[in-house]
């Protein structure tokens, strides 16, 4: 809900990437789920987008940011693609 410090979010994203790189999830399930960050406002979306920009390019395929009220529509869109 917009309360975690930027350093905490960056560390969490790096843990997701490390897990993805390990291949454990892909080996067990054949796929790795994408991560949807649903945030309360545009300020937080911008902050999270800047944090994600500090990650390697491959992270762009893993993470998506949207506003809370767009979350359900975004999930439905992903399910159709």
Rosetta blueprint (number, residue, H / E / L):
1 X L
2 X L
3 X L
4 X L
5 X L
6 X H
7 X H
8 X H
9 X H
10 X H
11 X H
12 X H
13 X H
14 X H
15 X H
16 X H
17 X H
18 X H
19 X H
20 X H
21 X H
22 X H
23 X L
24 X H
25 X H
26 X H
27 X H
28 X H
29 X H
30 X L
31 X L
32 X L
33 X L
34 X L
35 X E
36 X E
37 X E
38 X E
39 X E
40 X L
41 X L
42 X H
43 X H
44 X H
45 X H
46 X H
47 X H
48 X H
49 X H
50 X H
51 X H
52 X H
53 X L
54 X L
55 X L
56 X L
57 X H
58 X H
59 X H
60 X H
61 X H
62 X L
63 X E
64 X E
65 X E
66 X E
67 X E
68 X H
69 X H
70 X H
71 X H
72 X H
73 X H
74 X H
75 X H
76 X H
77 X H
78 X H
79 X H
80 X H
81 X L
